Amino acid sequence: MYVKNKLVAQGYKDEIIERINEFEANLPDDMQAGGKFITFGNEAFAIESVTYQNPNILIFSGTTAEGETVQLIQHTSQLNLLLLAVKRNNPEAPRRQIGYL
């Protein structure tokens, strides 16, 4: 992953959102991007937003399969995100595009 200014979390957030949107472009309508943070256990969650706090904090918010709200606050130097397809909670509604709210 190439980020122009490695000290700015916004650059990381923008790159992650771009990759999530590319990943979702190839998924069926009843699926969305999910993620697992390898160092924080094996439970996947539906990624609903990615935000940042400069200079080096990323914030991932989402929902587990059981409907629990989760938020991970991560330093950019610790980032390892595995993207995977997870079932959408409401497949009848349009898929929410991350980063363009």
C-alpha positions as CSV (number, residue, x, y, z in Angstrom):
1,M,0.0,0.0,0.0
2,Y,1.5,3.3,-1.1
3,V,0.6,6.4,0.9
4,K,2.1,9.8,-0.1
5,N,2.7,11.1,3.5
6,K,3.2,8.2,5.9
7,L,2.6,10.4,8.9
8,V,-0.9,11.3,7.9
9,A,-3.7,8.9,8.8
10,Q,-6.0,10.5,6.3
11,G,-3.9,9.1,3.4
12,Y,-4.2,5.6,4.9
13,K,-7.9,6.0,5.3
14,D,-8.4,7.1,1.7
15,E,-6.3,4.1,0.4
16,I,-8.2,1.7,2.6
17,I,-11.6,3.0,1.5
18,E,-10.5,2.8,-2.2
19,R,-9.5,-0.9,-1.7
20,I,-12.7,-1.7,0.2
21,N,-14.8,-0.2,-2.6
22,E,-12.8,-2.1,-5.3
23,F,-13.4,-5.3,-3.3
24,E,-17.1,-4.7,-3.0
25,A,-17.5,-3.9,-6.7
26,N,-17.1,-7.6,-7.4
27,L,-19.5,-8.9,-4.7
28,P,-23.1,-10.0,-5.2
29,D,-25.7,-7.5,-3.9
30,D,-26.4,-9.6,-0.7
31,M,-22.8,-9.3,0.4
32,Q,-20.5,-6.5,1.6
33,A,-16.9,-6.0,2.7
34,G,-16.1,-7.3,6.1
35,G,-12.9,-7.4,7.9
36,K,-10.8,-9.2,10.4
37,F,-7.9,-7.7,12.4
38,I,-5.6,-10.6,12.7
39,T,-4.2,-9.6,16.0
40,F,-7.6,-9.1,17.7
41,G,-9.2,-12.6,17.3
42,N,-11.1,-14.4,14.6
43,E,-14.5,-12.7,14.6
44,A,-15.4,-10.9,11.4
45,F,-17.4,-7.7,11.3
46,A,-19.2,-5.8,8.6
47,I,-17.2,-2.6,7.9
48,E,-19.5,0.4,8.0
49,S,-17.1,3.3,8.2
50,V,-13.4,4.1,8.3
51,T,-12.3,7.4,9.8
52,Y,-9.1,8.8,11.1
53,Q,-7.4,11.1,13.6
54,N,-4.2,12.6,12.3
55,P,-1.4,12.0,12.5
56,N,-1.6,8.3,12.9
57,I,-4.9,6.8,14.2
58,L,-7.5,4.9,12.1
59,I,-10.9,4.1,13.4
60,F,-12.9,1.2,12.0
61,S,-16.6,0.9,12.9
62,G,-19.0,-1.9,12.1
63,T,-21.3,-4.7,13.3
64,T,-20.7,-8.3,14.1
65,A,-22.8,-11.1,12.7
66,E,-24.6,-11.1,16.1
67,G,-25.5,-7.4,15.7
68,E,-23.0,-6.1,18.2
69,T,-21.6,-2.6,17.4
70,V,-17.8,-2.6,17.3
71,Q,-15.2,0.0,16.9
72,L,-11.4,-0.5,16.6
73,I,-9.0,2.4,17.2
74,Q,-5.7,1.4,15.5
75,H,-2.3,3.1,15.1
76,T,-1.3,3.1,11.5
77,S,1.9,1.2,12.3
78,Q,-0.2,-1.8,13.6
79,L,-2.5,-2.0,10.6
80,N,-3.2,-5.5,9.2
81,L,-6.7,-5.8,7.7
82,L,-8.0,-8.9,6.0
83,L,-10.9,-8.1,3.7
84,L,-13.6,-10.8,3.3
85,A,-17.2,-11.0,2.1
86,V,-19.9,-11.1,4.7
87,K,-23.7,-11.2,4.5
88,R,-25.4,-7.9,4.6
89,N,-27.9,-7.3,7.4
90,N,-30.4,-5.7,5.1
91,P,-29.9,-6.8,1.5
92,E,-33.1,-5.1,0.3
93,A,-31.6,-1.6,0.9
94,P,-28.9,-0.3,-1.3
95,R,-25.4,-1.2,-0.3
96,R,-23.8,1.7,1.7
97,Q,-20.6,2.9,0.1
98,I,-17.9,3.5,2.6
99,G,-16.2,6.9,2.5
100,Y,-18.9,8.8,0.6
101,L,-21.6,9.5,3.2
